[in-house]
């Protein structure tokens, strides 16, 4: 069925849906949607104000689209096209028709008496504009490895607390790996694996938000994102020079646009989060037998660990299992009475030490099955004269999965975006973004997770004696609260000027302030100590172990970009675009930490309220600058033969003085053979096919600051202080 007379839809499964819809709504091949009459006078008046529209809906190949929806905008008056793509509709004079069909791009057109409407398939939206480095390109003309994220499906179509985690599985070659289930854990992002090495932890892609680098994409509100592009190869990312060693992720946030009326949108979602995987224990007898075998294989005759004799415990554990037929929950523990009533532990009357053999349900005791999370977003968009504005506010709340003293995360986002058309050729604007993240967690003396899974499930133990918890639960319940607050304020101004036909100038300046404050204290912990006697509760952590600490960091960054692009078509078939620009960036980082013991009031963990002799104060500051000059040339012939050249002359303060600057070129070519005449008969099957090849060079400045400055390290050896130069110790002068 490849002849010219083939109807669109007859060769695929959409025909079934089209026939079903058409059967319900069509009459004698055509459709008629008549207006509803409420009276003879109103009917006559309405008839005078309506027109009879006859039209056909086809695809780009001229084939009829069966079952396309045709609707008068703002009303319920409409219908669907018949098997020939035809429709007939009575509408008001001057009405707008909305035409839609699954798999095709929606259209709005003004109603006329005779109409022919051409729908384009989603897969054919190759002229879609894609954000690339310092500009945009048509998707069909890309020659580098650039992939766009379907934001509507990935971010807007489902509840999201973290943009980075939401990207998992959304882009081929982009991997998102979370090292833990902590709600404040930042996942590791990789593009096509780890292509090179670095001297610090920043072996991650460069994230650019509205033209300005950003360290952590998780700070963004998913509802504020308009588009995401991932630059995966050297040809597409070399324009970012030394920052692009691990690929580039370009994020464009929603901007102010001209609208007819003010719109206010509110959205929210409530969700329950579950752990994807938690380890489990075998029953206690199985654990003890495995421990006994391990000791014997290690050549040890003493099957003992911290006073626990596994061979002595085994009969009690087997009896407990036989009597209870399952795992124990969080409850008051029962002592041993007899082998018929083994209880949960056996107390040695002489030492006060106990053997624990109850089989505790660790997961059920410590973890909730699910924890709540919520998102709230509101945005306001409008136009006043030649000024457009967009305001958005977001709130996100999450809670950890622990039952006792869980961690909590809150994020606040606020954004203001204003653009003004000062002249027909000049647009200016400003963006202000504020982000606040508050993370609170129990600041335990020892990591609870480590204790839970390091020892056997019998060793906790995870019940109470006379209402007093044992070590792990006591530490979790009584832990001080560690609070980490991060505030980010980003202020951006920009302009776009159409100098002459085809020549556009873009310039922007951004200043960002990021503050991080964290503080906590260490408290004494009171409870049953399973490492010692459990006749009476005691201080698991020393009563005098009170201290307070605080650390603070501040990062100030300014970034400026200026670039101009010129595009021209020669002899109808030759398309040329040239872009030239420059970029500069400066970042200053300051860090301060203070600690002192002897906290007087544990409810006020402030350094000023400490009196102890153990104290520590430290801090550091770094300053990094970079600059670059870049350019790009794009050429295509009839959209078939494609060429792109990129280059950046980049400088970074992280390298030695005589090696600050380097040039990073790239080139890529493409051949869209699907647009050749010989491919005409196959284009209805494969609408776009392209061969491409690329080569590029990119730098890597992820080496840390001041790595190439000669320094002298102080050492202390046998109470003699000196300096180390190379490997030779020198006495202090």
C-alpha positions in Angstrom: 0.0 0.0 0.0 2.7 2.4 -1.0 0.9 4.0 -4.0 0.0 7.6 -4.2 -3.6 6.8 -3.4 -2.7 5.4 0.0 -4.7 7.1 2.9 -2.6 8.1 5.9 -3.5 5.8 8.8 -4.5 2.8 6.7 -1.1 1.2 7.2 -0.8 1.4 10.9 -2.6 0.6 14.1 -4.1 4.0 14.4 -6.7 3.0 11.8 -8.5 0.9 14.4 -8.9 3.9 16.8 -9.9 6.1 13.9 -12.6 3.7 12.7 -13.9 3.4 16.3 -14.1 7.2 16.7 -15.5 7.7 13.2 -18.2 5.1 13.7 -19.5 7.1 16.7 -19.2 10.6 15.3 -19.4 10.4 11.5 -22.6 10.5 9.4 -22.6 9.6 5.7 -18.8 10.2 5.4 -18.8 13.8 6.5 -19.3 15.4 9.9 -21.7 18.1 10.9 -21.5 20.0 14.2 -24.6 22.2 14.4 -25.0 24.9 17.0 -27.5 24.4 19.8 -30.7 26.5 19.3 -32.3 27.9 22.5 -35.1 29.6 20.6 -36.3 30.7 17.2 -35.0 34.3 17.5 -31.6 33.3 19.0 -31.3 30.5 16.3 -31.8 33.0 13.5 -29.3 35.4 15.0 -26.8 32.7 15.5 -27.2 31.4 12.0 -26.5 34.9 10.7 -23.2 35.0 12.7 -21.9 31.6 11.6 -20.1 30.3 8.6 -20.1 26.8 7.1 -16.6 25.5 7.0 -15.6 22.7 4.7 -12.0 21.5 5.0 -9.6 18.6 4.7 -6.8 17.6 7.0 -3.7 16.0 5.5 -0.1 15.2 6.4 3.0 16.6 4.8 2.8 14.0 2.1 -0.7 15.1 1.2 -2.3 11.9 2.6 -5.6 12.3 4.5 -5.5 12.1 8.3 -8.4 10.0 9.6 -10.1 10.8 12.9 -8.3 14.2 13.5 -10.1 16.3 16.1 -11.5 19.7 14.8 -12.7 22.0 17.5 -14.0 25.6 17.7 -11.7 27.2 20.2 -13.4 28.0 23.5 -16.4 25.9 22.8 -17.5 22.2 22.7 -18.5 22.6 19.0 -16.4 20.1 17.0 -16.0 16.7 15.5 -13.5 14.5 13.7 -12.4 14.0 10.1 -13.8 11.2 8.0 -11.9 8.5 6.1 -11.0 11.0 3.4 -9.8 13.6 6.0 -12.8 15.8 5.3 -14.8 17.7 7.8 -17.8 20.2 7.8 -18.4 22.5 10.7 -20.6 25.4 11.5 -18.7 28.0 13.5 -18.9 31.6 14.5 -17.5 34.1 12.0 -13.8 34.8 12.9 -13.6 31.6 15.0 -10.3 29.8 15.6 -10.2 26.1 14.9 -8.0 23.7 16.9 -6.9 20.7 15.0 -5.2 17.8 16.8 -4.4 14.1 16.3 -2.3 11.7 18.3 1.3 11.7 17.1 0.9 15.0 15.3 1.6 18.6 16.2 -1.5 20.6 17.3 -2.5 23.6 15.1 -4.7 26.6 15.5 -6.0 28.4 12.4 -8.6 31.0 11.6 -11.8 29.5 10.2 -12.5 30.0 6.5 -15.2 28.6 4.2 -12.8 26.3 2.5 -9.7 25.0 4.3 -6.8 22.7 3.8 -4.8 22.0 7.0 -1.5 20.2 7.0 -0.5 18.4 10.2 3.1 17.5 10.9 4.1 14.4 12.8 6.0 14.8 16.1 8.8 12.7 14.7 9.1 15.3 11.9 9.6 18.3 14.2 13.2 18.4 13.1 13.2 22.2 12.9 12.6 22.3 16.6 15.1 24.6 18.2 17.7 23.0 20.4 19.8 24.9 23.0 23.5 24.4 22.3 26.6 26.3 23.7 26.0 30.0 23.4 23.0 29.8 21.1 20.4 27.6 19.5 20.3 25.3 16.4 17.6 23.5 14.5 17.5 19.9 15.5 17.7 18.8 11.9 21.1 20.6 11.5 22.9 19.2 14.5 26.1 17.3 13.7 27.3 16.8 17.3 26.0 14.4 19.9 23.3 16.6 21.4 20.3 15.0 23.1 17.3 16.9 24.5 15.2 15.9 27.4 11.4 15.7 27.1 10.7 18.0 30.0 6.9 17.5 29.9 7.3 13.8 30.4 10.4 13.7 32.6 9.8 16.5 35.0 6.2 17.9 34.6 4.4 14.6 34.1 5.2 13.1 37.5 6.1 14.2 41.1 9.8 15.2 41.4 11.8 16.1 44.4 15.2 16.1 42.7 15.9 17.1 39.1 19.1 15.1 38.9 17.4 11.9 40.0 14.5 12.5 37.6 16.9 12.5 34.6 17.8 8.8 35.3 17.0 6.9 32.1 15.9 10.0 30.3 18.9 10.4 28.0 21.0 7.7 26.4 24.6 7.8 27.8 23.6 9.8 30.8 23.9 7.8 34.1 22.6 9.0 37.5 24.0 7.0 40.4 22.9 7.5 44.0 25.4 6.2 46.6 22.7 6.1 49.3 19.1 6.6 50.0 19.7 9.7 52.1 17.2 12.4 51.1 20.0 14.9 51.0 22.3 12.7 48.9 23.4 14.3 45.6 23.6 11.7 42.9 26.7 11.3 40.7 26.1 12.3 37.1 28.2 10.8 34.3 28.0 11.3 30.5 29.3 8.3 28.7 31.2 7.1 31.7 34.3 8.7 33.2 36.3 9.9 30.2 39.2 11.3 32.0 40.6 11.8 35.5 40.7 14.7 37.9 42.4 15.7 41.1 39.2 16.4 43.0 35.7 15.2 43.3 34.4 17.4 40.5 34.6 14.7 37.8 31.1 15.6 36.8 29.6 17.4 33.8 29.5 21.1 33.6 26.0 22.3 34.4 25.0 25.6 32.8 21.7 27.2 33.8 20.7 30.2 31.6 24.2 30.6 30.4 25.9 30.5 33.9 27.6 27.5 35.5 25.9 25.9 38.5 27.4 23.3 40.8 24.3 21.3 41.7 21.3 20.8 39.4 19.3 19.5 42.4 18.8 23.0 43.7 16.5 23.8 40.8 12.7 23.6 40.9 11.6 21.1 38.3 8.6 23.2 37.4 10.8 26.2 36.4 12.7 24.3 33.7 11.8 24.8 30.1 14.4 22.7 28.3 17.5 20.5 29.0 20.2 19.7 26.4 23.0 17.2 27.0 26.2 17.7 25.0 27.9 14.3 24.9 30.9 14.6 22.6 33.9 16.8 22.2 32.6 18.4 19.0 29.5 19.8 20.8 31.1 20.7 24.1 34.5 22.0 23.1 33.1 25.5 23.0 33.2 25.4 26.8 37.0 24.6 26.8 38.6 23.5 30.0 35.2 23.1 31.8 33.8 20.5 29.4 36.0 17.5 30.1 33.1 15.5 31.4 30.4 16.8 29.1 27.9 19.6 29.4 24.3 19.8 30.6 22.5 23.0 29.4 19.4 24.1 31.3 17.1 26.8 30.2 14.5 28.0 32.7 11.1 29.4 31.9 11.1 33.0 30.8 8.7 35.9 30.6 6.6 35.8 27.4 3.9 38.0 25.9 0.4 36.8 26.9 -3.1 38.2 26.3 -4.1 38.1 30.0 -2.6 37.4 33.4 -2.5 33.7 34.3 -2.0 32.2 37.7 -1.2 28.5 37.9 -1.0 26.4 41.1 0.0 22.8 41.3 0.8 20.4 44.0 1.4 16.8 44.7 1.6 14.6 47.8 3.5 11.3 47.6 4.8 8.5 49.7 8.4 7.5 49.2 9.7 4.0 49.8 13.1 2.5 50.2 14.0 0.7 46.9 16.1 -1.9 48.8 17.0 -2.7 52.4 19.1 -5.7 53.4 17.7 -8.4 55.6 19.0 -10.8 58.2 18.6 -14.6 58.3 17.2 -15.9 61.6 19.5 -15.8 64.6 20.4 -19.6 64.7 21.6 -19.3 61.1 23.7 -16.2 62.0 25.3 -18.0 65.0 26.1 -21.1 63.0 27.7 -19.0 60.3 29.8 -17.2 63.0 30.9 -20.5 64.6 32.0 -21.8 61.2 33.9 -18.6 60.4 35.7 -18.8 63.7 36.7 -22.4 63.2 37.9 -21.8 59.6 40.0 -18.9 60.9 41.7 -21.4 63.2 40.2 -20.2 66.4 38.8 -22.5 69.1 37.1 -19.7 71.0 33.8 -19.0 69.3 33.4 -15.7 71.2 33.1 -12.1 70.3 32.9 -9.3 72.9 31.8 -11.7 75.6 29.3 -13.5 73.5 29.9 -17.2 73.2 28.0 -18.3 70.1 27.9 -22.0 71.0 26.3 -21.2 74.3 23.8 -18.8 72.7 22.8 -21.2 70.0 20.4 -23.5 72.0 18.6 -20.4 73.5 18.2 -18.9 70.0 16.8 -22.2 68.6 14.4 -22.4 71.5 13.3 -18.7 71.0 12.7 -19.3 67.3 10.6 -22.4 68.1 8.5 -20.6 70.7 7.9 -17.3 68.8 7.5 -18.4 65.2 8.7 -15.1 63.8 10.7 -11.9 64.5 10.2 -9.6 67.4 9.1 -6.0 67.2 10.0 -3.0 69.3 8.8 -3.8 72.8 9.8 -4.5 76.4 12.3 -7.4 76.6 11.5 -10.5 78.6 14.3 -12.2 80.6 15.1 -15.9 80.5 13.0 -18.2 82.8 13.4 -21.7 81.5 13.9 -23.4 78.2 10.2 -23.5 77.9 10.1 -19.7 78.5 13.4 -18.6 77.1 12.6 -14.9 76.9 14.8 -12.5 74.9 18.0 -12.5 76.9 19.9 -14.4 79.6 21.3 -12.4 82.5 24.5 -13.5 84.1 23.8 -12.8 87.8 27.5 -12.5 88.6 28.7 -10.0 86.0 25.4 -8.4 85.0 26.3 -9.1 81.4 23.7 -10.6 79.2 23.5 -12.9 76.2 21.0 -11.7 73.6 19.4 -14.2 71.3 16.0 -12.8 70.3 15.4 -12.4 66.6 14.6 -8.8 66.1 12.8 -7.4 63.0 15.4 -4.7 62.4 13.7 -3.3 59.3 10.3 -3.0 60.9 11.7 -1.5 64.1 13.9 1.2 62.5 12.2 2.0 59.2 8.9 3.2 58.1 7.3 1.4 55.2 6.8 4.8 53.5 7.4 8.5 54.3 5.5 11.5 53.1 6.7 14.2 50.6 5.0 17.1 49.1 5.5 19.8 46.4 3.7 23.1 45.9 4.2 25.4 43.0 2.6 28.6 41.9 3.5 30.8 39.0 2.2 34.1 37.6 2.7 35.3 34.1 1.5 38.4 32.4 2.1 41.3 30.1 1.9 45.1 30.7 2.5 47.2 27.7 5.9 46.1 26.3 6.9 44.4 29.5 6.5 40.7 30.2 6.9 39.1 33.6 7.0 35.6 35.0 7.1 34.9 38.7 7.3 31.4 40.3 7.4 30.1 43.8 8.1 26.5 44.9 8.2 24.5 48.1 9.3 20.9 48.6 9.4 18.9 51.7 10.7 15.4 52.3 11.3 13.2 55.4 13.7 10.3 55.9 12.6 6.8 56.4 13.9 6.3 59.9 11.2 5.8 62.6 13.2 7.5 65.4 14.3 11.1 64.9 14.2 11.1 61.1 16.0 13.6 58.9 14.1 16.2 57.1 14.7 18.3 53.9 13.0 21.5 52.8 13.6 23.5 49.7 12.2 26.9 48.8 12.5 28.4 45.3 11.5 31.9 44.2 12.1 33.4 40.7 11.3 36.7 39.1 11.8 37.2 35.3 11.1 40.4 33.5 11.7 41.4 29.9 11.0 44.7 28.2 11.0 45.6 24.5 12.7 49.0 24.7 12.9 49.3 20.9 11.8 47.1 18.0 15.4 46.0 17.8 16.3 45.9 21.5 15.1 43.7 24.3 16.4 43.9 27.9 15.6 41.8 30.9 16.5 40.7 34.4 16.2 37.5 36.4 16.4 37.1 40.2 16.5 33.6 41.7 16.5 32.7 45.3 17.0 29.2 46.6 17.0 28.0 50.2 17.6 24.4 51.3 17.3 23.3 54.9 18.5 19.9 56.0 18.2 18.6 59.6 19.3 15.3 60.8 20.2 13.6 64.1 23.9 14.1 64.7 24.7 10.7 66.2 28.0 9.9 67.8 28.2 6.8 65.6 26.5 6.2 62.3 23.3 4.4 63.0 23.3 2.6 59.7 26.8 1.2 60.4 25.6 -0.2 63.7 22.5 -1.7 62.3 24.2 -3.7 59.6 27.6 -4.3 61.2 26.4 -6.6 63.9 24.0 -9.5 64.0 20.4 -8.8 64.5 20.6 -10.3 68.0 23.3 -8.0 69.2 21.5 -4.6 69.3 19.3 -5.4 71.0 16.3 -3.5 69.8 13.9 -3.7 72.7 13.7 -1.9 76.0 14.4 -2.9 79.7 12.4 -1.0 82.2 11.5 1.4 79.5 15.2 2.2 78.7 16.5 1.8 75.1 19.7 0.1 74.2 22.7 1.7 72.6 21.7 2.2 68.9 18.1 3.4 69.6 19.3 5.6 72.4 21.8 7.3 70.2 19.3 7.9 67.5 16.6 9.2 69.8 18.8 11.4 71.9 21.0 12.8 69.2 21.5 16.5 68.8 20.0 18.0 65.6 22.5 19.0 63.0 21.1 21.8 60.7 22.7 22.7 57.4 21.2 25.7 55.6 22.2 26.7 52.1 21.1 30.0 50.5 21.7 30.9 46.9 20.9 34.3 45.4 21.4 34.8 41.7 20.9 38.1 39.9 21.1 38.3 36.1 20.7 41.1 33.6 20.7 40.6 29.8 20.0 42.2 26.5 19.4 41.1 23.0 19.9 43.5 20.1 19.0 42.9 16.4 21.7 45.1 14.9 20.9 44.6 11.3 19.1 41.9 9.4 20.6 38.5 10.4 23.0 40.0 13.0 22.1 39.6 16.7 24.1 40.6 19.8 23.5 38.9 23.2 25.1 40.0 26.4 24.5 39.1 30.1 26.0 39.6 33.5 25.3 37.4 36.5 26.3 37.8 40.2 25.7 34.9 42.5 26.1 34.6 46.3 26.0 31.2 48.0 26.1 30.8 51.8 26.3 27.5 53.7 25.9 27.4 57.4 26.0 24.2 59.5 26.1 23.7 63.2 25.5 21.2 65.9 26.6 19.9 69.3 27.4 16.6 70.9 25.3 15.5 73.9 25.7 12.7 76.5 23.5 9.7 75.7 21.8 7.8 78.5 20.5 4.2 78.2 21.2 0.6 78.5 24.7 -0.3 77.4 24.9 -3.7 75.8 28.7 -3.6 76.0 28.5 -3.6 79.8 26.2 -4.5 82.7 22.5 -3.8 82.1 21.4 -3.9 85.7 20.9 -0.2 85.5 21.0 2.4 82.7 24.1 4.4 82.4 25.7 7.1 80.2 26.6 5.4 76.9 28.3 8.6 75.9 30.2 10.4 78.7 28.2 13.0 80.6 31.0 15.5 80.2 31.1 15.0 76.4 29.3 18.2 75.5 30.6 20.5 72.7 29.5 22.8 70.0 30.8 23.4 66.5 29.9 25.5 63.5 31.2 25.9 60.0 30.4 28.4 57.4 31.3 28.8 53.7 30.6 31.7 51.3 31.0 31.7 47.6 30.8 34.8 45.4 30.7 34.3 41.7 30.3 36.7 38.8 30.0 35.7 35.1 29.7 37.7 32.0 29.0 36.5 28.4 28.9 38.5 25.2 28.5 37.0 21.8 27.1 38.0 18.4 25.7 35.7 15.7 25.1 36.4 12.0 23.2 34.2 9.6 22.8 34.5 5.9 21.3 32.5 3.0 23.2 32.6 -0.3 21.7 31.6 -3.6 18.7 30.1 -1.8 20.5 26.8 -1.0 23.6 27.9 1.0 23.0 28.7 4.7 25.7 30.1 6.8 25.8 31.1 10.5 28.8 32.6 12.3 29.0 33.2 16.0 31.8 35.0 17.9 32.0 35.8 21.6 33.8 36.0 24.9 33.3 34.9 28.5 34.8 35.7 31.8 34.2 34.3 35.3 35.5 34.9 38.8 34.8 32.8 41.9 35.9 33.5 45.5 35.4 30.9 48.2 35.8 31.5 52.0 35.5 28.8 54.7 35.5 29.0 58.5 35.2 26.3 61.2 35.1 26.6 65.0 34.8 23.9 67.7 35.0 23.9 71.5 34.0 21.5 74.2 32.3 22.2 77.6 28.9 23.4 76.4 27.0 24.9 79.3 23.5 24.5 77.9 22.8 21.7 75.4 19.6 23.5 74.3 21.7 26.4 73.0 24.6 24.8 71.0 26.6 28.1 70.5 30.3 28.5 70.7 29.9 31.4 73.1 28.4 29.1 75.7 31.4 26.7 75.8 34.2 26.9 78.4 36.3 23.8 77.7 40.0 23.7 76.9 39.6 21.6 73.7 39.1 23.9 70.8 39.8 24.3 67.1 39.6 27.1 64.7 40.5 26.8 61.0 39.6 28.3 57.7 40.7 28.9 54.1 40.0 31.0 51.1 40.4 30.3 47.3 40.1 32.5 44.3 39.6 31.2 40.8 39.3 33.1 37.5 38.8 32.1 33.9 38.2 33.7 30.6 37.7 32.5 27.0 37.1 33.6 23.4 35.0 31.3 21.3 33.5 31.0 17.9 31.3 28.7 15.8 30.6 28.4 12.1 27.7 26.4 10.7 27.1 25.7 7.1 24.6 23.6 5.2 23.6 23.1 1.6 19.9 22.5 1.2 19.8 21.1 4.7 21.6 18.0 3.3 25.3 18.5 3.6 26.2 19.9 7.1 29.4 21.3 8.6 30.1 22.8 12.0 33.4 24.2 13.3 34.0 25.3 16.9 36.9 26.8 18.7 37.7 28.2 22.1 40.8 29.9 23.3 40.5 29.3 27.0 42.4 30.5 30.1 42.3 29.3 33.7 44.1 30.5 36.9 44.3 26.9 38.0 47.3 26.2 35.8 50.9 27.5 35.9 51.5 31.0 34.8 53.2 30.0 31.5 50.4 27.5 30.8 47.2 29.4 31.5 45.9 29.4 28.0 45.1 26.8 25.4 43.1 26.4 22.2 40.4 23.7 21.9 39.0 23.1 18.4 36.4 20.8 17.0 34.8 19.9 13.7 31.8 17.8 12.7 30.1 17.0 9.5 26.7 15.5 8.6 24.9 14.0 5.6 21.1 13.9 5.7 20.7 11.3 3.0 17.0 11.1 3.8 16.5 14.4 2.0 18.0 13.2 -1.2 15.7 12.6 -4.2 16.6 8.9 -4.2 15.1 8.5 -0.7 11.6 9.8 -1.7 10.0 6.4 -1.8 11.2 5.5 1.7 10.5 8.8 3.5 7.1 7.8 4.7 8.8 5.0 6.5 12.1 6.7 7.6 11.5 10.4 7.7 15.0 11.5 8.9 18.3 9.7 8.5 21.7 11.2 8.9 25.4 10.2 8.9 27.7 12.2 11.0 31.3 12.3 12.1 33.1 14.6 14.6 36.5 15.4 16.1 37.2 17.6 19.0 39.6 18.6 21.8 38.6 19.6 25.3 40.4 20.6 28.4 40.3 19.5 32.0 40.7 22.1 34.8 39.3 19.8 37.5 42.7 19.8 39.2 41.9 21.9 42.3 43.1 25.4 43.2 46.7 26.3 43.8 48.0 22.9 42.7 51.0 24.5 40.9 52.1 26.9 43.6 55.3 25.8 45.5 54.6 25.4 49.2 56.4 24.3 52.3 54.7 21.9 54.6 55.1 22.1 58.4 55.9 18.8 60.2 56.3 17.8 63.8 58.7 15.0 64.7 59.8 14.1 68.2 58.5 17.5 69.4 60.9 19.3 66.9 59.0 21.5 64.5 60.4 22.0 61.0 59.5 22.3 57.4 59.5 19.7 54.6 61.0 20.7 51.3 60.7 17.8 48.9 61.6 14.9 51.2 64.2 16.7 53.3 63.3 18.0 56.8 64.7 21.5 57.6 65.1 22.9 61.1 62.9 25.9 61.9 64.8 29.1 61.6 
